[in-house]
Amino acid sequence: VEREVDIIDSIGERIEAEGFEALTEPERFYWAVWWLEGEANNGTFDQYFHNSSGELAHEALEGLKAVGAQQMAAIFQ
């Protein structure tokens, strides 16, 4: 039986159970970039920073750099 795993749900569950700091660095980057992409595409950077997701800006910036998204990192910075 094949089971599909939703990475965002899995990370969200870990945050609920253990807190954000319990995540590995790649998990923190993935979570932060996922929220940046969703908020910015749903609204704007203004929406991202207005909502609590903006608290993850440092992790999002480092995550963009880690995956080689240098142009997006420069825009975001």
N, C-alpha and C positions, 0 to 999 in steps of 0.2 A: 504494500500500500504506500503510494507516494504521498508525502505530506509537504504542503507548501508552507514555507516560513516567511512571514512578513518581518523584514529586518527592523523597520521602524517600530512596529508593535513590540517586538522582542526587546529592543533597546528601551522603549518607553516603560515596559514592565520592570526592567532592571532598575531604571531610575526611580520608579515608585517604590520598589522593594529595598534598594540599597543606596539610592542617591546618585546624583550626577557624577560626583567625584569617584565613585566606584567603577565607572566605565573605563575601558582602556582608552588610550589616546586616539586610536583610529575610530572607535565608537563615538567618542565625544566629537571628533571632527565630522563624522558622518551625520550625526544628529544635528549639529549646528548648521552645516551646509544645507541639509534637507529643509530646515526651518527657514533659512535665508532664501533659498530658491522659492519655496512656497509662498512666503510673505511678500517677497519682492514681485513675484509674478502675479499674485492676487491683488496687490495694491501697488505699493512703491517702497522704496527704502524708508520713506517716512513711516509707513505702516509697520515695517520691520522694527524700527527703533522705538516706535510708540508702544508696541506690544512687548510682552515679557521676553519674547524670542530675541530681542535686541541685546539682552544680557549675555547672549552667547556670541557676541560680535568677535571677540578675540579668537575663540575657537573656530568660528566660521572663516575668519581670515587665514588662520593657520591651516585649516582644512583645504581651502582653495589652493594655497601654496603647495601643500603636500601632494595634491593630485595634478599639479602642473598647470592649474588655471591662473597663470600669471596675469593675464590681461584683466580678468574678472577681479582678481585680488587687488590690482592697482586701482580699478574703478571703485571697488568697495572701500579700499583704504582712504 
